[in-house]
């Protein structure tokens, strides 16, 4: 039995304006709904005859998670699904003008800290919703953060999302530059903490305009990570083999110790000495080599990063960029300028199932009241969502 109702003819409800994304599983277009005049992103999946209904299982799973998270803050909103006349499944999303990766590549300088804090709060809020629903994203990166010109950020691309209720997972996940050390060491028993490592990478990218660990392959990736974040956690793991998610039990642990034959401390504070203290503090908790000690999304929302130093910008004061840019468009422009290769071109997660991503402020006069209001909002938000979820919503 089909997983979707065979509604036909709705493709004609939209005016297709331009392609903004493509991948193995389909194409994404900027489109306008004729009746409402509202802009949307329309994702059309290719047919796969060997699959039931011609739809890959991973795409069905992605849609299930999109429907499950519908209406949650800072998570991309699936508006509709339907079949086109030629039998291709189409997904309709709210229109978002930018993806964060392409936007950062297009700006003449990195974002200011007050704007970074606003985007970070939204990333963590969305991830807290996902993790509280017993799910993990498994492909957190700037290209999967969609922004609109009202300052809103939504997490997108659920092609690798899965339930956390299982014990064993695929190791072949997460775009290489954003892989945490436990995945690079071969772990198949992990949890939402793998997403938090990606958040740390995105934070550095927002503040510097560059990704912190641009590895050429997984071995080089691990070398970059440990060279900057230190090997202390690797050596501590040997002393406490019974702790949860212990690194010493992972397949590539021994060979990694041979390459890093001595204890080295983190270079985070020296490499990013220009960062504010609250930024460095949060980074050290996000980019923690020991996954068991890595900060959670809920705890990160209450971190001093948001309540000390430069206050985060209000949504009404976020930048309104006078253009729209997505990663696909950026790559097309680079190719037109002479075939220059984007260093990210070879980096989508190796098992890219389901996966076509579609893709300044005035000083606060009452800083203390602003911090207090935001802090109360975070506490109320976290506790209310946890109460809603106490019945357990895992599975799938």
Secondary structure by P-SEA (a helix, b strand, c coil): cccccccccccccccccccccccccbbbbbcccccccbbbbbbbbbbcccccccccaaaaaaaaaaaaacccccccccccccccccbbbbbbcccccccaaaaaaaccccccaaaaaaaaaaaaaaaaaaaaacccccccccccbbbcccbbbbbccccccccccccccccccccccccccccccccccccaaaaaaaaaaaaaaaaccccccccccaaaaaaaaaacccaaaaaaaaaccccccccccccaaaaaaaaaccccccccccccccccaaaaaaaaaaacccccccccaaaaaacccccccbbbbcccccccccccccaaaaaaaaaaacccccccccccccccccccccccccccccaaaaaaaaaaaaaaaaaaaaaaaccccccc
